[in-house]
């Protein structure tokens, strides 16, 4: 059951990635996230596994980029899923599961910031340099430099703008959903996202020779 | 639709660059941890634990309440239970009472031959006789409550009668009443017990008399000895006040034969009154 669902989910995720979204809700014969959550509420662990496989990587990347520390991101990742598991009894499919999941993740991150007020700004994430097959060293170096600039620009973004950008890219949330998750109004969320995209585009388009 | 288009702040270059960069996947151990946690949360044990806790609390409270209630009502419950058992036993005994003739015949077969048949009278008639005697008797003012008290009272009355007969005194109206109230059908063991009690009472009484007499004589002897020792001077102090009375006292001692005392008194008299002119007989 889980294997079948997973075999269906993976092409969907590939399709979503091809259009630039880590996850795009697809209606049809694929069980809805809320339905899976309700099945898990009734004790169906396979439904939870399907749900988890859909959201584990985007959520992990979201937390990794947001926290900028791998261990912290993993801790918060477990914490988020633990809260989802505990909240299964009181879960009501009033909103999209993705919105629910990332709101929990956002709140966990905010709690982490409050617990650790001396939040270190030093990022430990490094851009891995891997040469793609058939790629020349010059091309690989240029691509890695672009990644490095983007990564640096992303890490240099203010937390709110980075949060909005990651919610848009990893969770595929709309501006309204971003506003809902971050607890801000729609215009604020929209301006945060716009500023983030502008800064990142500037970093990408930046001439490496000027730097 | 327009709203959705407006909501999306897409930049293909930024999105593509980010997609190319962000290819991290959640570590497999982290996936295992989360899935184990999720599986443990819906395991039968966890489900059982979810409802077992309130049930355990409810059971504990109920048991505690029952225990406290039982402790608080234990004495009254026991008394009631004992009373119920006793009443049930007495009812059962009443139901199991045989006819008096059957009881007499059966007990007569089992009883020793020396015993008179009166000793095996039925319990009902004996109880009736005891009740009748208790209602007519005025020997004791206290109400007669049970069979043992009645039996004791009759024994006392018999002993009193015997004592009066032996001492020859008039038995009086109480003896008459006791005789009248003595049941005509007394068992042999009762009679023998009464006789033994009477003999014991008589022996005790004689012993007490003897002890009384001896004690009195001993006390009298002791008192005389003490008085003699205490009155070592034969003539009292008042007599000794004047020589005339004292010498008269000495003369009376001599006339009564108490020469030693008269001599002692005369020696003392001469020490006190050396110049008194007495006659020759006083020397």
Boltz contact constraints between the chains, C-beta under 6 A:
constraints:
  - contact:
      token1: [A, 20]
      token2: [B, 15]
      max_distance: 6.0
  - contact:
      token1: [A, 43]
      token2: [B, 42]
      max_distance: 6.0
  - contact:
      token1: [A, 45]
      token2: [B, 39]
      max_distance: 6.0
  - contact:
      token1: [A, 45]
      token2: [B, 42]
      max_distance: 6.0
  - contact:
      token1: [A, 48]
      token2: [B, 38]
      max_distance: 6.0
  - contact:
      token1: [A, 56]
      token2: [B, 26]
      max_distance: 6.0
  - contact:
      token1: [A, 57]
      token2: [B, 25]
      max_distance: 6.0
  - contact:
      token1: [A, 57]
      token2: [B, 26]
      max_distance: 6.0
  - contact:
      token1: [A, 60]
      token2: [B, 26]
      max_distance: 6.0
  - contact:
      token1: [A, 61]
      token2: [B, 22]
      max_distance: 6.0
  - contact:
      token1: [A, 61]
      token2: [B, 24]
      max_distance: 6.0
  - contact:
      token1: [A, 74]
      token2: [B, 30]
      max_distance: 6.0
  - contact:
      token1: [A, 81]
      token2: [B, 34]
      max_distance: 6.0
  - contact:
      token1: [A, 85]
      token2: [B, 38]
      max_distance: 6.0
  - contact:
      token1: [A, 85]
      token2: [B, 41]
      max_distance: 6.0
  - contact:
      token1: [A, 147]
      token2: [B, 21]
      max_distance: 6.0
  - contact:
      token1: [A, 150]
      token2: [B, 17]
      max_distance: 6.0
  - contact:
      token1: [A, 150]
      token2: [B, 21]
      max_distance: 6.0
  - contact:
      token1: [A, 169]
      token2: [B, 18]
      max_distance: 6.0
  - contact:
      token1: [A, 174]
      token2: [B, 7]
      max_distance: 6.0
  - contact:
      token1: [A, 175]
      token2: [B, 7]
      max_distance: 6.0
  - contact:
      token1: [A, 193]
      token2: [B, 9]
      max_distance: 6.0
  - contact:
      token1: [A, 194]
      token2: [B, 9]
      max_distance: 6.0
  - contact:
      token1: [A, 197]
      token2: [B, 9]
      max_distance: 6.0
  - contact:
      token1: [A, 197]
      token2: [B, 11]
      max_distance: 6.0
  - contact:
      token1: [A, 197]
      token2: [B, 14]
      max_distance: 6.0
  - contact:
      token1: [A, 200]
      token2: [B, 14]
      max_distance: 6.0
  - contact:
      token1: [A, 201]
      token2: [B, 11]
      max_distance: 6.0
  - contact:
      token1: [A, 201]
      token2: [B, 14]
      max_distance: 6.0
  - contact:
      token1: [A, 204]
      token2: [B, 17]
      max_distance: 6.0
